[in-house]
Amino acid sequence: MKIEYKLIYSKRKTLALEIKSNNQLLVRAPINLSIQKIEDFIIKKQDWINKKQLQNKKLNIDNYKQNDSFLFLGKSYPIKIIANNNPISFDNNYFYLNSKDDIKAKFHWFYKQEFIKIALIKIKYYAQKYNFKYNKVRFKAQKTRWGSCSSKNNINLNYLLIMAPIPIIEMVIVHELVHTVHKNHSKNFYDLLQTIIPEYKKANTWLKQNQRLLMQFI
């Protein structure tokens, strides 16, 4: 996991973390402390960091401004408000919006459309490669789940996953496809999941650490 932070060394005896108003993580550390120990401490405090960053986001969630950033496939991109007939567009560098009105709704629309494109390709690929049989696929934003699979092999996926990196999306999709074979979280279920996604535990950890950040859009 890549950790982004600003590090300031000084003549102090302890480590201190601070979340700036722009959600930047500021780390103050003793002069001789190693980067490894600093980043181990940051990982240990990840829940606290996520909580503070989420609180900052919620304070500003309905007060977007030029150059605010939004997640897409694991990376943050700034928005630009421009005169445009298209409510929202993306060029791999910026999100372009035609006004500050209903920005949250515009992103929900964009996220859902983009996630459906990617998810349907991934579902078809893994289903064909590993002979999974599924029925309907539905996409919606959910507060508590990234995905689910019904007894009739209907799959639900949370389109807010579009904010996560592709390997995370693949893990969730394969997780639900494996449920078409194993309905519970048995050893057989995890053995099959690991065969297809060897680093599924790492992906699960990423989701747990970033869940609040992604779910803020609900």
C-alpha positions as CSV (number, residue, x, y, z in Angstrom):
1,M,0.0,0.0,0.0
2,K,1.4,3.3,-1.0
3,I,1.3,5.9,1.8
4,E,1.2,9.5,0.9
5,Y,2.3,12.0,3.5
6,K,4.4,15.0,4.3
7,L,7.3,14.3,6.7
8,I,8.8,16.9,8.9
9,Y,11.8,16.0,11.1
10,S,12.5,18.0,14.2
11,K,14.1,17.7,17.6
12,R,11.3,15.9,19.2
13,K,11.0,12.6,21.1
14,T,7.8,11.2,19.7
15,L,5.9,10.7,16.4
16,A,2.8,12.9,15.8
17,L,0.2,12.7,13.0
18,E,-1.9,15.6,11.8
19,I,-4.6,15.7,9.1
20,K,-4.6,19.1,7.4
21,S,-7.8,20.8,6.1
22,N,-7.0,19.5,2.6
23,N,-6.8,16.0,4.0
24,Q,-3.0,15.8,3.6
25,L,-1.3,13.6,6.2
26,L,1.4,15.5,8.0
27,V,3.9,13.4,10.0
28,R,6.3,15.0,12.6
29,A,9.1,12.7,13.6
30,P,12.3,12.6,15.6
31,I,15.4,13.3,13.5
32,N,16.9,9.8,13.7
33,L,13.7,7.8,13.3
34,S,13.7,5.4,10.2
35,I,11.2,5.6,7.4
36,Q,10.2,2.0,8.1
37,K,9.3,2.8,11.7
38,I,7.4,5.9,10.6
39,E,5.4,4.0,8.0
40,D,4.7,1.1,10.4
41,F,3.2,3.7,12.8
42,I,1.1,5.2,10.0
43,I,-0.3,1.8,9.1
44,K,-1.1,1.1,12.8
45,K,-3.0,4.4,12.9
46,Q,-4.8,3.9,9.5
47,D,-8.3,3.7,11.1
48,W,-7.7,7.0,12.9
49,I,-6.4,8.6,9.7
50,N,-9.3,7.4,7.7
51,K,-11.8,8.6,10.3
52,K,-10.2,12.1,10.4
53,Q,-10.0,12.4,6.6
54,L,-13.7,11.3,6.3
55,Q,-14.7,13.9,8.8
56,N,-12.9,16.5,6.7
57,K,-14.6,15.3,3.6
58,K,-18.1,15.3,5.2
59,L,-17.6,18.9,6.3
60,N,-17.1,19.8,2.6
61,I,-19.1,17.2,0.8
62,D,-21.8,19.6,-0.4
63,N,-19.4,22.6,-0.8
64,Y,-17.3,21.5,-3.7
65,K,-14.9,24.0,-5.3
66,Q,-12.5,24.2,-8.2
67,N,-9.7,21.6,-8.0
68,D,-11.3,19.4,-5.4
69,S,-10.3,15.8,-6.0
70,F,-12.4,12.7,-6.6
71,L,-11.3,9.1,-6.7
72,F,-11.4,7.0,-9.9
73,L,-9.8,3.6,-10.2
74,G,-7.6,4.2,-7.2
75,K,-6.3,7.6,-8.1
76,S,-7.5,11.1,-7.2
77,Y,-8.3,13.6,-10.0
78,P,-9.3,17.3,-9.5
79,I,-12.5,18.8,-10.9
80,K,-12.7,21.9,-13.1
81,I,-15.9,23.8,-13.5
82,I,-16.3,24.9,-17.1
83,A,-18.9,26.0,-19.6
84,N,-20.0,22.8,-21.2
85,N,-23.2,21.0,-22.3
86,N,-22.0,17.8,-20.8
87,P,-22.8,17.5,-17.0
88,I,-19.6,15.6,-16.3
89,S,-16.7,14.3,-18.4
90,F,-13.2,12.9,-17.7
91,D,-10.0,13.1,-19.7
92,N,-7.6,11.1,-17.5
93,N,-6.3,14.3,-15.9
94,Y,-9.4,16.2,-14.8
95,F,-13.1,15.8,-14.2
96,Y,-14.9,18.6,-16.1
97,L,-18.3,19.7,-14.7
98,N,-20.7,22.3,-16.2
99,S,-21.7,23.7,-12.8
100,K,-21.4,23.3,-9.0
101,D,-25.0,22.2,-8.8
102,D,-25.7,18.6,-7.9
103,I,-22.0,17.5,-8.1
104,K,-22.6,14.5,-6.0
105,A,-25.5,13.3,-8.2
106,K,-23.3,13.8,-11.3
107,F,-20.5,11.7,-9.8
108,H,-23.0,8.9,-8.9
109,W,-24.2,8.8,-12.5
110,F,-20.6,8.8,-13.8
111,Y,-19.4,6.2,-11.4
112,K,-22.2,3.9,-12.1
113,Q,-21.8,4.1,-15.9
114,E,-18.1,3.6,-15.8
115,F,-18.3,0.7,-13.3
116,I,-20.9,-1.2,-15.3
117,K,-18.6,-1.0,-18.4
118,I,-15.6,-2.5,-16.5
119,A,-17.6,-4.9,-14.3
120,L,-19.5,-6.6,-17.2
121,I,-16.2,-7.2,-19.0
122,K,-14.6,-8.7,-15.9
123,I,-17.6,-10.8,-15.0
124,K,-17.7,-12.3,-18.4
125,Y,-14.0,-13.0,-18.5
126,Y,-13.8,-14.8,-15.2
127,A,-17.1,-16.6,-15.7
128,Q,-15.9,-18.0,-19.0
129,K,-12.4,-18.8,-17.8
130,Y,-13.5,-20.7,-14.7
131,N,-16.9,-21.9,-15.9
132,F,-19.0,-19.9,-13.4
133,K,-22.8,-19.8,-14.0
134,Y,-24.6,-16.6,-13.0
135,N,-28.0,-15.0,-13.8
136,K,-28.7,-11.3,-13.4
137,V,-26.2,-8.7,-12.4
138,R,-27.4,-5.5,-10.7
139,F,-25.5,-2.4,-9.8
140,K,-26.3,0.0,-6.9
141,A,-24.6,2.0,-4.2
142,Q,-24.9,0.3,-0.8
143,K,-23.9,1.3,2.7
144,T,-22.7,-2.0,4.0
145,R,-21.8,-4.3,1.1
146,W,-19.5,-4.4,-1.8
147,G,-21.3,-7.3,-3.4
148,S,-23.6,-10.2,-2.9
149,C,-24.8,-13.4,-4.6
150,S,-28.3,-14.8,-4.1
151,S,-29.4,-18.4,-3.9
152,K,-30.4,-18.1,-7.6
153,N,-26.9,-16.8,-8.5
154,N,-28.1,-13.2,-9.1
155,I,-25.1,-10.9,-8.4
156,N,-25.3,-7.4,-6.9
157,L,-22.3,-5.2,-7.0
158,N,-21.6,-1.8,-5.4
159,Y,-20.7,0.6,-8.2
160,L,-18.8,2.8,-5.7
161,L,-16.0,0.3,-6.2
162,I,-15.1,2.3,-9.3
163,M,-13.1,4.5,-6.9
164,A,-10.9,1.5,-6.0
165,P,-8.0,0.1,-8.1
166,I,-8.8,-2.5,-10.7
167,P,-7.3,-5.5,-8.6
168,I,-9.8,-4.6,-5.8
169,I,-12.7,-4.6,-8.3
170,E,-11.6,-7.9,-9.7
171,M,-11.4,-9.5,-6.2
172,V,-14.9,-8.5,-5.3
173,I,-16.3,-9.7,-8.6
174,V,-14.5,-13.1,-8.3
175,H,-15.6,-13.3,-4.7
176,E,-19.3,-13.2,-5.8
177,L,-18.7,-15.5,-8.7
178,V,-17.1,-18.1,-6.3
179,H,-20.4,-17.9,-4.3
180,T,-22.2,-19.3,-7.3
181,V,-20.3,-22.5,-6.5
182,H,-19.8,-22.3,-2.7
183,K,-22.7,-20.4,-0.9
184,N,-20.9,-20.0,2.4
185,H,-17.4,-18.8,3.4
186,S,-16.1,-22.3,3.8
187,K,-12.5,-23.5,3.3
188,N,-13.4,-24.7,-0.2
189,F,-14.7,-21.2,-0.9
190,Y,-11.5,-19.5,0.1
191,D,-9.3,-22.1,-1.5
192,L,-11.0,-21.5,-4.9
193,L,-10.9,-17.7,-4.4
194,Q,-7.2,-17.8,-3.6
195,T,-6.6,-20.0,-6.7
196,I,-8.0,-17.3,-8.9
197,I,-7.0,-14.2,-6.9
198,P,-3.8,-15.2,-4.9
199,E,-3.6,-11.8,-3.2
200,Y,-7.3,-11.6,-2.2
201,K,-6.3,-11.0,1.5
202,K,-4.3,-7.9,0.5
203,A,-7.3,-6.6,-1.5
204,N,-9.6,-7.3,1.5
205,T,-7.3,-5.3,3.7
206,W,-7.3,-2.4,1.3
207,L,-11.1,-2.4,1.3
208,K,-11.3,-2.4,5.0
209,Q,-8.8,0.5,5.4
210,N,-10.6,2.6,2.7
211,Q,-14.2,1.7,3.3
212,R,-15.2,4.9,5.0
213,L,-13.6,7.0,2.3
214,L,-15.5,5.2,-0.5
215,M,-18.8,4.9,1.4
216,Q,-18.9,8.7,2.1
217,F,-20.7,9.1,-1.2
218,I,-23.8,7.3,0.2
